[in-house]
Amino acid sequence: MTPVPEPTVVREGVLLLDAERLLYANDEARRLLELPADCEGSPLGALGLPPALTALLDAGPEATDAPVRAGGRTLAVDLHPTDRSGGPPCRLATLRDSAPPAVPPADPDTAADDAPDTARRRLELLYRAGGSIGTTLDITRTCQELAAALVPAFADFASVDLYEGVLDGGDPHPDRGRPMRRAALAGVGEWSPLLVPGSAVPLVPGTPRARAMADGRSVAEPDLTAALAAWDDISPGTVDAMRAQQVHTLIAVPLAAGDALLGIATFWRARPRPAFDEEDRTLAEELTARAAVLVDNARRYTREHTMAVALQHSLLPAGLPQQQALEVASRYLPAHAGVGGDWFDVIPLSGARVALVVGDVVGHGVHAAATMGRLRTAVHTFASLDLAPDELLGHLDALVNRLDQEHPGAGHPERPITGATCLYAVYDPVGRRCTLARAGHPPPAVVHPDGRVEIPDLPAGPPLGITGLPYESCELELAEGSSLVLYTDGLVESRDHDPDHGLKLLRTALARPGRDPRQTCQDLLDALLPDTPADDIALLVARTRALPADHVADWEVPADPAAVARVRAAVTRRLDDWGLGEQAFAAELVLSELITNAIRYAAAPIRVRLLRDRALICEVWDGSATSPHLRYAADTDEGGRGLFLVAQLAERWGTRYPDSGKVIWAELPFGA
């Protein structure tokens, strides 16, 4: 009966040491280091180890694959502490013989004796290479890790080529008429004869690589003479370089994950190394098969990440609206790890006012981005009703609670959101006052014209969708030229420091007057942005402007229908002073209707205000909370056409509610 050989395993030497002595050594460590039988418990200095190894084990830092000569071998040493999770304060060292596989001897008997050791080294190479591939979900890096894994231990050069579309996360598009794209390259020395990453790499018919892709199976080619000749007409410079470096053999392995053929991995050797054999081909197949799954995972992740980023950018403002109350700049940066739910907005309101919004949905991915879009739309809707900031956040909180109750059905991959934060501010350029409210969001920063930086003591409020408690607002008076800085927590929080330290860095970066909002945004990101942001960042910087006093006119109106004519005349004179005489007819019609309705149906006090902004803004204030409604009058109705006339003449019109009473406003475009 033919004896069954024992299975070959990867052997590593293991040493356990404390601060003074060797506590444990396994059999492989004793063999590699030629340790005495009673070595355990002995001080390191009494073991007769090479000085370099003794120094590394005694007081050296953590190490990975540190090369050390011992007993005529080059050992790869890993050294790590054991107390990371509360274990004993010891050090664990592993040792491996790092010598590459030897050239098989000509003597069959000697070859038989060395076969187990060669197999062990190949298994060890496979084990170590497999652990170094797929450390991230980046396609290019995964391909580079595959190429570097077997150089120089297995091959002198290695390349990975992918079909068009794979690097961008799309499905591969095999097309024999189009070249593949080189994704990664590794080689011995500083210069490689092969095409560099990014190059177009054609599959030349009849070559080993072309046969491997056509058959879907790996090819080991011991002699590249014919293949290099076929390449001469395609890339003579590359072929000359390969001949100069004596590249003479290759293994080509299709990079396939399931039914998806992604590309090809190729391993090359130069003389004096021997040609690849069948066992080498098996090793390359196994390693490439593992890597193909990782590359495909990275491709799928890249596709989903690209879709999520595209969705999020489509839901963010395409541009900032035109308005004159604020000079605004914004920046949005997605996280490296994935798309989040941060957003910002600038919303023009009635009366030349402007709303500023920043928010952050809890979580990452497509679901967070989609939820952000829903909340942004809701904020626009509530803002169009001219709600106060605290009241708007209350409505938004109720909406988030309803969204949280929309539990996904069975088998749905997404989880419901768990909340969001938001900061909403309204700036009025007439009185230079800003009203703010926040729901669990970081406080804003105010940079005064003299460079002084202030973090207002604004009530925090609970995050949206958490408690349903009411929100409080705060009012600030801002000098013209002040900057209001709104941001999400990704700007001030990171793995390196806590939010308090982030706010200190924010203050320092802002304490420099004279910068416009665009430059302020860039300086903040330069000072606070971490190298690899774990969260996305939304940043909004707004520098205040004031509406000049001579662009505002108002009149008190007695509750007497005869006063309407006097107000019309005063309005006409003021429009002439502003050089807007052509607006007088439309303004008289609008104000006549609104003032008459206020005298007839509302309560005192009644006031008229004109604002000269990007449009002529006509406002009628009264003490009643009853809002008028637009309706279509029948042919026989004697009234009901006034608001319809206002709607036809005005670009926009509506009603808002200050602390008492209401304001009916209409915007007349210049030139109307």
C-alpha positions as CSV (number, residue, x, y, z in Angstrom):
1,M,0.0,0.0,0.0
2,T,1.3,3.4,-0.9
3,P,1.7,5.5,2.2
4,V,-0.4,8.6,2.4
5,P,1.7,11.7,3.0
6,E,0.9,13.8,5.9
7,P,-0.8,17.1,5.1
8,T,1.5,20.1,4.7
9,V,0.8,23.0,7.1
10,V,2.1,26.5,7.4
11,R,4.6,26.5,10.3
12,E,5.4,29.5,12.4
13,G,7.6,29.9,15.4
14,V,5.8,31.4,18.4
15,L,7.5,33.1,21.4
16,L,5.7,34.6,24.4
17,L,7.8,37.0,26.5
18,D,7.3,39.3,29.5
19,A,9.5,42.2,30.5
20,E,12.4,39.9,31.7
21,R,12.2,36.4,30.3
22,L,11.0,33.9,27.8
23,L,7.7,32.4,28.9
24,Y,7.0,30.0,26.1
25,A,8.5,28.7,22.8
26,N,6.8,26.3,20.4
27,D,8.7,23.5,18.6
28,E,9.1,25.5,15.4
29,A,10.6,28.5,17.3
30,R,13.0,26.1,19.0
31,R,14.0,24.7,15.6
32,L,14.5,28.0,13.8
33,L,16.4,29.6,16.7
34,E,18.2,26.3,17.9
35,L,17.0,27.0,21.4
36,P,18.0,24.7,24.3
37,A,15.4,22.3,25.8
38,D,15.2,24.3,29.1
39,C,14.9,27.7,27.4
40,E,11.5,28.6,28.9
41,G,11.9,30.9,32.0
42,S,15.4,32.0,30.9
43,P,16.4,35.7,30.3
44,L,16.7,36.6,26.7
45,G,20.4,37.4,27.0
46,A,21.1,33.8,28.1
47,L,19.6,32.2,25.0
48,G,22.5,32.9,22.6
49,L,20.2,34.7,20.1
50,P,21.7,37.1,17.5
51,P,22.1,40.6,18.9
52,A,19.7,42.1,16.4
53,L,16.9,39.6,17.3
54,T,17.6,40.0,21.0
55,A,17.3,43.8,20.7
56,L,14.0,43.5,18.8
57,L,12.4,41.1,21.2
58,D,13.7,42.9,24.3
59,A,12.6,46.5,23.8
60,G,11.7,46.9,20.2
61,P,8.5,48.5,19.0
62,E,5.7,46.6,17.3
63,A,6.9,45.1,14.1
64,T,5.5,43.3,11.1
65,D,7.7,41.2,8.8
66,A,10.9,42.6,10.3
67,P,13.8,40.8,8.7
68,V,16.3,39.3,11.1
69,R,19.2,36.9,10.4
70,A,19.4,33.8,12.7
71,G,20.9,30.4,12.1
72,G,21.8,31.1,8.5
73,R,18.2,32.0,7.7
74,T,16.4,35.3,7.2
75,L,13.4,35.3,9.5
76,A,10.3,37.5,9.2
77,V,9.4,38.6,12.7
78,D,6.0,39.9,13.9
79,L,6.0,41.5,17.4
80,H,2.8,42.7,19.1
81,P,1.7,43.4,22.7
82,T,-1.0,41.2,24.3
83,D,-2.5,43.8,26.6
84,R,-4.6,45.7,24.0
85,S,-7.9,44.4,25.4
86,G,-6.9,44.1,29.0
87,G,-4.7,41.0,28.7
88,P,-1.4,40.4,30.6
89,P,1.4,42.9,29.8
90,C,3.4,40.5,27.6
91,R,4.6,40.4,24.0
92,L,3.9,37.8,21.3
93,A,6.4,37.2,18.6
94,T,5.9,35.0,15.5
95,L,8.8,33.9,13.3
96,R,8.8,32.6,9.7
97,D,11.5,31.5,7.4
98,S,11.2,34.1,4.6
99,A,13.5,32.4,2.1
100,P,11.8,32.1,-1.4
101,P,11.1,28.7,-2.8
102,A,14.3,27.1,-4.0
103,V,14.9,26.0,-7.7
104,P,13.9,22.3,-7.9
105,P,17.1,20.2,-8.0
106,A,17.8,17.9,-10.9
107,D,18.2,14.8,-8.7
108,P,14.8,13.2,-8.4
109,D,15.6,11.8,-5.0
110,T,16.7,15.2,-3.7
111,A,13.6,16.8,-5.3
112,A,11.4,14.3,-3.4
113,D,13.1,15.1,-0.2
114,D,12.6,18.9,-0.7
115,A,9.0,18.7,-2.0
116,P,7.3,19.0,1.4
117,D,9.4,22.1,2.2
118,T,8.6,23.7,-1.1
119,A,4.9,23.0,-0.6
120,R,5.0,24.4,2.8
121,R,6.6,27.6,1.5
122,R,3.9,27.9,-1.2
123,L,1.2,27.5,1.4
124,E,2.8,30.1,3.6
125,L,3.0,32.4,0.6
126,L,-0.6,31.8,-0.2
127,Y,-1.6,32.4,3.4
128,R,0.4,35.7,3.8
129,A,-0.6,37.0,0.3
130,G,-4.3,36.2,0.9
131,G,-4.3,38.2,4.1
132,S,-2.9,41.3,2.4
133,I,-5.5,41.6,-0.3
134,G,-8.8,43.3,0.1
135,T,-8.0,45.6,3.0
136,T,-10.3,48.3,1.6
137,L,-13.3,48.6,-0.8
138,D,-11.2,50.6,-3.3
139,I,-10.9,48.8,-6.6
140,T,-7.6,50.2,-7.6
141,R,-6.0,49.5,-4.2
142,T,-7.4,45.9,-4.2
143,C,-5.8,45.3,-7.6
144,Q,-2.5,46.8,-6.5
145,E,-2.5,44.5,-3.4
146,L,-3.0,41.5,-5.6
147,A,-0.1,42.6,-7.9
148,A,2.2,43.3,-5.0
149,A,1.3,40.1,-3.0
150,L,3.4,37.8,-5.1
151,V,6.3,40.1,-6.0
152,P,9.2,39.2,-5.5
153,A,8.5,35.9,-3.7
154,F,6.6,34.3,-6.6
155,A,7.1,36.6,-9.7
156,D,9.3,39.4,-10.8
157,F,6.5,41.4,-12.2
158,A,2.7,41.3,-11.8
159,S,-0.1,43.3,-13.5
160,V,-3.9,43.5,-13.2
161,D,-5.9,44.6,-16.2
162,L,-9.7,45.3,-16.1
163,Y,-12.4,45.8,-18.7
164,E,-13.7,49.2,-19.4
165,G,-16.3,50.3,-16.8
166,V,-15.1,48.1,-13.9
167,L,-12.9,50.8,-12.3
168,D,-15.9,53.1,-12.2
169,G,-18.1,50.5,-10.5
170,G,-20.0,49.5,-13.6
171,D,-20.6,46.1,-15.2
172,P,-17.7,44.8,-17.3
173,H,-18.0,45.3,-21.0
174,P,-15.9,42.6,-22.7
175,D,-15.2,43.8,-26.2
176,R,-12.4,42.1,-28.2
177,G,-12.1,45.3,-30.3
178,R,-11.4,47.5,-27.3
179,P,-8.4,47.3,-25.0
180,M,-8.6,46.7,-21.3
181,R,-7.2,49.2,-18.8
182,R,-4.2,48.5,-16.6
183,A,-5.3,48.9,-13.0
184,A,-2.2,47.8,-11.1
185,L,1.4,47.0,-11.6
186,A,4.2,45.7,-9.3
187,G,7.8,44.7,-10.0
188,V,11.2,44.3,-8.6
189,G,13.4,47.3,-8.7
190,E,12.3,50.9,-9.5
191,W,11.6,50.4,-13.2
192,S,9.3,47.9,-14.9
193,P,9.2,47.0,-18.6
194,L,5.4,46.7,-18.6
195,L,2.8,49.3,-19.3
196,V,2.1,51.6,-16.4
197,P,-1.3,51.8,-14.6
198,G,-3.9,53.7,-16.6
199,S,-2.5,52.5,-19.9
200,A,-4.7,50.8,-22.5
201,V,-3.6,47.2,-22.8
202,P,-4.9,45.3,-25.9
203,L,-5.3,41.6,-26.0
204,V,-3.2,40.4,-28.9
205,P,-4.7,37.3,-30.7
206,G,-2.7,34.2,-30.2
207,T,-0.9,35.3,-27.1
208,P,-1.2,33.4,-23.8
209,R,-3.3,36.3,-22.3
210,A,-5.7,36.2,-25.2
211,R,-6.0,32.4,-24.9
212,A,-6.7,32.7,-21.2
213,M,-9.5,35.2,-21.7
214,A,-11.0,33.3,-24.6
215,D,-11.1,30.0,-22.8
216,G,-11.8,31.4,-19.3
217,R,-9.0,29.3,-17.9
218,S,-5.5,30.2,-16.7
219,V,-2.5,29.7,-19.0
220,A,1.1,29.0,-17.9
221,E,3.5,29.8,-20.7
222,P,7.1,28.6,-20.1
223,D,8.5,30.4,-23.2
224,L,7.4,33.8,-24.3
225,T,9.4,33.9,-27.5
226,A,6.4,33.5,-29.8
227,A,4.2,35.8,-27.7
228,L,6.7,38.6,-27.7
229,A,7.0,38.3,-31.5
230,A,3.2,38.8,-31.7
231,W,3.5,41.9,-29.5
232,D,6.2,43.5,-31.7
233,D,3.7,45.2,-34.1
234,I,1.5,46.4,-31.2
235,S,4.0,47.8,-28.7
236,P,7.6,47.4,-29.8
237,G,9.0,49.6,-27.0
238,T,7.4,47.4,-24.4
239,V,8.7,44.3,-26.0
240,D,12.2,45.6,-26.3
241,A,12.2,46.5,-22.6
242,M,10.9,43.0,-21.7
243,R,13.6,41.4,-23.8
244,A,16.2,43.6,-22.2
245,Q,15.2,42.5,-18.7
246,Q,15.0,38.8,-19.9
247,V,11.3,38.3,-19.1
248,H,10.8,34.8,-20.4
249,T,7.7,33.2,-18.7
250,L,4.2,34.1,-17.5
251,I,1.0,32.9,-15.9
252,A,-2.2,34.6,-17.1
253,V,-5.3,34.1,-14.9
254,P,-8.8,35.5,-15.8
255,L,-10.2,37.6,-13.0
256,A,-13.7,36.2,-12.7
257,A,-16.3,36.4,-10.0
258,G,-19.2,34.0,-10.7
259,D,-20.3,34.7,-14.2
260,A,-18.7,38.1,-14.4
261,L,-15.4,38.3,-16.2
262,L,-13.7,41.4,-14.8
263,G,-10.2,41.3,-16.4
264,I,-7.0,39.4,-16.1
265,A,-4.0,39.0,-13.7
266,T,-0.6,38.3,-15.2
267,F,2.5,37.2,-13.4
268,W,5.9,37.3,-15.1
269,R,9.4,36.0,-14.4
270,A,12.8,37.1,-15.7
271,R,16.0,35.1,-15.9
272,P,17.7,33.5,-14.0
273,R,14.5,32.4,-12.3
274,P,13.0,29.2,-13.6
275,A,9.9,29.0,-15.8
276,F,6.5,28.7,-14.2
277,D,5.2,25.2,-13.8
278,E,1.7,23.6,-13.2
279,E,2.0,23.9,-9.4
280,D,2.8,27.6,-9.8
281,R,-0.3,28.0,-12.0
282,T,-2.4,26.3,-9.3
283,L,-1.1,28.8,-6.7
284,A,-1.8,31.8,-9.0
285,E,-5.3,30.5,-9.7
286,E,-6.2,30.1,-6.1
287,L,-4.9,33.6,-5.1
288,T,-6.5,35.3,-8.1
289,A,-9.9,33.6,-7.4
290,R,-9.9,35.0,-3.9
291,A,-8.9,38.5,-5.2
292,A,-11.6,38.4,-7.9
293,V,-14.3,38.2,-5.3
294,L,-12.8,41.1,-3.5
295,V,-12.5,43.2,-6.6
296,D,-16.1,42.4,-7.5
297,N,-17.2,43.4,-4.0
298,A,-15.2,46.7,-4.4
299,R,-16.8,47.2,-7.8
300,R,-20.3,46.8,-6.4
301,Y,-19.6,49.1,-3.5
302,T,-18.2,51.7,-5.9
303,R,-21.3,51.5,-8.0
304,E,-23.6,51.9,-5.0
305,H,-21.4,54.7,-3.6
306,T,-21.5,56.5,-6.9
307,M,-25.2,56.2,-7.1
308,A,-25.7,57.5,-3.6
309,V,-23.4,60.5,-4.2
310,A,-25.2,61.3,-7.4
311,L,-28.6,61.1,-5.6
312,Q,-27.3,63.3,-2.8
313,H,-25.9,65.9,-5.1
314,S,-29.1,65.9,-7.1
315,L,-31.0,66.7,-3.9
316,L,-28.7,69.5,-2.7
317,P,-29.1,73.0,-4.1
318,A,-27.8,73.3,-7.7
319,G,-27.0,76.9,-7.0
320,L,-27.7,79.7,-4.4
321,P,-30.8,81.8,-5.1
322,Q,-30.4,85.5,-5.9
323,Q,-31.1,87.9,-3.0
324,Q,-29.6,91.0,-1.6
325,A,-29.7,90.6,2.1
326,L,-26.7,88.3,2.4
327,E,-23.5,87.5,0.6
328,V,-23.4,83.7,0.8
329,A,-20.9,80.9,0.0
330,S,-21.4,77.2,0.7
331,R,-19.4,73.9,0.5
332,Y,-20.4,70.3,0.7
333,L,-17.9,67.5,1.1
334,P,-19.0,63.8,1.1
335,A,-17.4,61.4,3.6
336,H,-14.7,59.0,2.3
337,A,-16.6,56.1,4.0
338,G,-20.0,56.7,2.5
339,V,-22.7,59.2,1.7
340,G,-24.4,60.9,4.6
341,G,-27.5,63.0,5.0
342,D,-26.1,66.6,5.5
343,W,-27.7,69.4,3.6
344,F,-27.9,73.2,3.5
345,D,-30.2,75.7,1.9
346,V,-30.7,79.4,1.3
347,I,-34.4,80.4,1.0
348,P,-35.6,83.9,0.0
349,L,-38.6,85.0,2.1
350,S,-41.1,87.8,2.0
351,G,-40.1,91.3,3.1
352,A,-36.5,91.0,1.7
353,R,-35.7,88.4,4.4
354,V,-33.7,85.3,3.8
355,A,-33.7,81.9,5.6
356,L,-30.5,79.9,6.2
357,V,-30.7,76.1,6.9
358,V,-28.2,73.4,7.7
359,G,-29.3,69.9,8.7
360,D,-27.9,66.4,9.2
361,V,-29.9,63.1,8.9
362,V,-28.6,60.3,11.2
363,G,-27.0,57.5,9.2
364,H,-25.3,57.0,5.9
365,G,-26.1,55.6,2.5
366,V,-28.9,56.0,-0.1
367,H,-31.6,55.9,2.6
368,A,-30.0,58.9,4.5
369,A,-29.6,60.8,1.2
370,A,-33.3,60.2,0.2
371,T,-34.5,61.2,3.7
372,M,-32.4,64.4,3.5
373,G,-34.2,65.2,0.2
374,R,-37.6,64.8,1.9
375,L,-36.7,67.0,4.8
376,R,-35.2,69.7,2.5
377,T,-38.5,69.7,0.6
378,A,-40.5,70.0,3.8
379,V,-38.3,72.9,5.0
380,H,-39.1,74.7,1.7
381,T,-42.8,74.1,2.2
382,F,-42.9,75.3,5.8
383,A,-40.7,78.3,4.9
384,S,-43.1,79.3,2.2
385,L,-45.7,79.7,5.0
386,D,-43.4,82.2,6.7
387,L,-43.3,80.2,9.9
388,A,-41.1,81.4,12.8
389,P,-37.9,79.3,13.2
390,D,-39.1,77.6,16.4
391,E,-42.5,76.9,14.9
392,L,-41.0,75.5,11.7
393,L,-38.8,73.1,13.7
394,G,-41.9,71.9,15.5
395,H,-43.6,71.0,12.3
396,L,-40.4,69.4,11.0
397,D,-40.1,67.3,14.2
398,A,-43.6,66.0,13.7
399,L,-42.8,65.1,10.1
400,V,-39.6,63.1,11.2
401,N,-41.7,61.3,13.8
402,R,-44.1,60.2,11.1
403,L,-41.2,59.1,8.9
404,D,-39.8,57.1,11.7
405,Q,-43.1,55.2,12.0
406,E,-42.9,54.1,8.3
407,H,-41.3,50.8,9.2
408,P,-40.1,48.8,6.2
409,G,-41.9,45.7,5.2
410,A,-40.6,42.2,5.5
411,G,-37.4,41.7,3.6
412,H,-36.8,45.4,3.1
413,P,-33.1,46.1,3.4
414,E,-33.4,49.6,4.9
415,R,-33.9,50.5,8.5
416,P,-36.1,53.5,9.5
417,I,-34.2,56.7,10.3
418,T,-33.6,57.5,14.0
419,G,-33.7,61.3,13.8
420,A,-32.0,64.3,12.4
421,T,-30.6,67.7,13.5
422,C,-31.3,71.1,12.0
423,L,-30.5,74.8,12.4
424,Y,-32.9,77.3,10.9
425,A,-32.2,81.1,10.9
426,V,-34.1,84.0,9.4
427,Y,-32.2,87.3,8.7
428,D,-34.1,90.6,8.2
429,P,-32.0,93.2,6.5
430,V,-34.4,96.1,7.4
431,G,-33.7,95.8,11.2
432,R,-30.5,93.7,10.9
433,R,-31.9,91.1,13.1
434,C,-31.5,87.4,12.9
435,T,-33.9,84.9,14.5
436,L,-32.5,81.3,15.1
437,A,-33.6,78.0,16.4
438,R,-31.8,74.7,16.5
439,A,-32.8,71.0,17.0
440,G,-29.8,69.2,18.4
441,H,-27.5,70.9,16.0
442,P,-24.1,72.5,16.6
443,P,-24.4,76.2,17.4
444,P,-23.6,78.8,14.7
445,A,-20.6,81.1,14.9
446,V,-20.9,84.9,14.4
447,V,-17.9,86.8,13.2
448,H,-18.3,90.5,13.9
449,P,-16.8,93.1,11.5
450,D,-13.9,93.8,13.9
451,G,-12.9,90.1,13.8
452,R,-14.4,89.1,17.2
453,V,-15.8,85.6,17.1
454,E,-18.9,84.7,19.1
455,I,-20.7,81.4,19.6
456,P,-24.3,82.5,20.6
457,D,-25.9,80.9,23.6
458,L,-28.7,79.5,21.5
459,P,-31.1,76.9,23.2
460,A,-30.1,73.5,21.8
461,G,-33.5,71.8,21.6
462,P,-33.8,68.0,21.1
463,P,-33.0,66.4,17.8
464,L,-35.8,66.0,15.3
465,G,-38.0,62.9,15.8
466,I,-36.8,62.2,19.3
467,T,-39.1,63.7,21.9
468,G,-41.7,66.1,20.4
469,L,-40.8,68.8,22.9
470,P,-41.2,72.5,21.8
471,Y,-38.3,74.5,20.5
472,E,-37.0,77.9,21.5
473,S,-35.7,80.7,19.3
474,C,-33.2,83.4,19.9
475,E,-32.9,86.8,18.3
476,L,-29.5,88.5,17.5
477,E,-28.8,92.0,16.2
478,L,-26.0,91.8,13.7
479,A,-23.9,94.7,12.5
480,E,-23.7,95.1,8.7
481,G,-20.7,93.1,7.5
482,S,-21.0,90.4,10.2
483,S,-20.6,86.8,9.1
484,L,-22.9,84.0,10.2
485,V,-21.3,80.5,10.0
486,L,-23.5,77.4,9.9
487,Y,-22.1,73.9,9.6
488,T,-22.7,70.3,10.4
489,D,-20.8,68.3,13.1
490,G,-18.5,66.7,10.6
491,L,-16.5,70.0,10.5
492,V,-15.8,70.1,14.3
493,E,-15.8,66.4,15.2
494,S,-13.3,63.8,14.2
495,R,-11.5,60.7,15.6
496,D,-8.6,63.0,16.6
497,H,-10.5,65.5,18.8
498,D,-13.8,66.1,20.6
499,P,-16.4,68.8,19.6
500,D,-15.1,71.3,22.2
501,H,-11.6,71.2,20.7
502,G,-13.2,71.5,17.3
503,L,-15.0,74.6,18.3
504,K,-11.7,76.1,19.6
505,L,-10.2,75.4,16.2
506,L,-13.2,76.9,14.5
507,R,-12.8,80.1,16.6
508,T,-9.2,80.4,15.7
509,A,-9.8,79.8,12.0
510,L,-12.5,82.5,11.9
511,A,-10.6,85.2,13.9
512,R,-9.4,87.0,10.9
513,P,-11.6,89.8,9.5
514,G,-11.8,91.1,6.0
515,R,-12.4,87.8,4.1
516,D,-15.3,87.2,1.9
517,P,-17.6,84.1,2.5
518,R,-15.9,82.1,-0.3
519,Q,-12.4,82.5,1.2
520,T,-13.8,81.9,4.7
521,C,-15.2,78.5,3.6
522,Q,-11.9,77.5,2.1
523,D,-9.9,78.6,5.1
524,L,-12.2,76.7,7.5
525,L,-11.8,73.5,5.5
526,D,-8.1,73.9,5.3
527,A,-7.8,74.3,9.0
528,L,-10.4,71.8,10.3
529,L,-10.9,69.1,7.6
530,P,-9.4,65.8,8.6
531,D,-7.3,63.7,6.1
532,T,-10.0,61.1,5.8
533,P,-13.4,62.6,6.9
534,A,-15.6,60.0,8.6
535,D,-18.7,62.1,8.1
536,D,-19.9,64.4,5.4
537,I,-19.7,68.2,5.9
538,A,-22.1,71.0,4.9
539,L,-20.8,74.5,5.4
540,L,-22.7,77.8,4.9
541,V,-21.1,81.3,5.4
542,A,-23.3,84.4,5.0
543,R,-22.1,88.0,5.4
544,T,-24.9,90.4,6.3
545,R,-26.0,93.4,4.4
546,A,-28.5,96.1,5.6
547,L,-31.3,97.5,3.5
548,P,-30.5,101.3,3.4
549,A,-32.9,103.5,5.4
550,D,-33.8,105.5,2.3
551,H,-35.0,102.2,0.6
552,V,-37.7,101.9,3.3
553,A,-40.9,103.9,3.5
554,D,-43.9,103.4,5.8
555,W,-47.1,105.2,6.8
556,E,-49.7,104.8,9.5
557,V,-53.2,104.5,8.0
558,P,-56.3,105.5,9.9
559,A,-59.4,103.3,9.7
560,D,-61.1,105.7,7.3
561,P,-61.7,104.9,3.6
562,A,-60.9,108.4,2.7
563,A,-57.3,107.8,3.8
564,V,-56.7,105.4,0.9
565,A,-56.3,108.3,-1.6
566,R,-53.8,110.1,0.6
567,V,-51.7,107.0,0.9
568,R,-51.8,106.4,-2.8
569,A,-50.5,109.9,-3.4
570,A,-47.7,109.5,-0.8
571,V,-46.7,106.2,-2.5
572,T,-46.6,107.9,-5.9
573,R,-44.3,110.6,-4.6
574,R,-42.0,108.2,-3.0
575,L,-41.8,106.1,-6.1
576,D,-40.9,109.2,-8.1
577,D,-38.1,109.9,-5.6
578,W,-36.8,106.4,-6.1
579,G,-36.9,106.7,-9.9
580,L,-39.6,104.1,-10.1
581,G,-42.5,106.2,-11.5
582,E,-43.4,103.5,-14.0
583,Q,-44.3,101.3,-11.0
584,A,-46.8,103.7,-9.6
585,F,-49.9,102.5,-11.4
586,A,-49.5,98.8,-10.4
587,A,-48.5,99.8,-6.8
588,E,-51.5,102.1,-6.5
589,L,-53.9,99.3,-7.6
590,V,-52.3,96.7,-5.3
591,L,-52.2,99.0,-2.2
592,S,-55.7,100.3,-2.8
593,E,-57.1,96.8,-2.7
594,L,-55.1,95.7,0.3
595,I,-55.6,98.9,2.4
596,T,-59.4,98.9,1.6
597,N,-59.7,95.2,2.7
598,A,-57.7,96.0,5.9
599,I,-60.0,99.0,6.7
600,R,-63.1,97.1,5.9
601,Y,-62.4,93.6,7.4
602,A,-59.4,93.9,9.8
603,A,-58.5,95.8,12.9
604,A,-56.2,98.6,13.8
605,P,-53.4,99.5,13.8
606,I,-53.0,99.5,10.0
607,R,-49.6,100.4,8.4
608,V,-48.2,100.4,4.9
609,R,-44.6,99.7,4.1
610,L,-42.6,99.9,0.9
611,L,-39.3,98.3,0.4
612,R,-37.0,98.9,-2.5
613,D,-35.0,95.6,-2.9
614,R,-34.6,93.4,-6.0
615,A,-38.3,94.1,-6.5
616,L,-40.7,96.7,-5.2
617,I,-42.3,95.1,-2.0
618,C,-45.6,96.4,-0.9
619,E,-46.8,95.4,2.6
620,V,-50.0,96.2,4.5
621,W,-49.9,95.4,8.2
622,D,-53.1,95.2,10.4
623,G,-54.1,93.8,13.8
624,S,-56.2,90.9,12.6
625,A,-55.1,87.3,12.3
626,T,-57.7,86.5,9.6
627,S,-56.1,85.7,6.3
628,P,-57.8,86.6,3.0
629,H,-58.3,83.9,0.4
630,L,-58.1,84.1,-3.4
631,R,-61.3,83.1,-5.2
632,Y,-62.8,83.3,-8.6
633,A,-65.8,85.7,-8.7
634,A,-68.9,84.7,-10.8
635,D,-70.0,87.1,-13.5
636,T,-72.9,88.4,-11.4
637,D,-70.8,88.9,-8.2
638,E,-70.2,92.6,-7.2
639,G,-66.9,91.8,-5.4
640,G,-64.3,89.2,-4.9
641,R,-61.9,90.3,-7.7
642,G,-59.5,92.4,-5.7
643,L,-57.0,89.6,-4.7
644,F,-57.3,88.1,-8.1
645,L,-56.1,91.5,-9.5
646,V,-53.3,91.6,-6.9
647,A,-52.2,88.1,-7.9
648,Q,-52.1,89.1,-11.6
649,L,-50.0,92.2,-11.0
650,A,-47.6,90.8,-8.4
651,E,-44.7,88.4,-9.1
652,R,-45.4,86.8,-5.6
653,W,-47.8,87.6,-2.9
654,G,-48.9,86.1,0.4
655,T,-49.5,86.5,4.1
656,R,-47.2,86.2,7.1
657,Y,-47.9,86.4,10.8
658,P,-45.6,88.4,13.1
659,D,-46.0,88.4,16.9
660,S,-49.4,90.1,16.5
661,G,-51.7,90.6,13.6
662,K,-50.7,89.8,10.0
663,V,-48.9,91.2,7.0
664,I,-50.2,90.9,3.4
665,W,-47.4,91.5,1.0
666,A,-46.9,91.6,-2.8
667,E,-43.7,91.8,-4.8
668,L,-43.9,93.9,-8.0
669,P,-41.0,93.2,-10.4
670,F,-39.2,96.3,-11.8
671,G,-40.4,97.1,-15.2
672,A,-43.9,95.8,-14.6
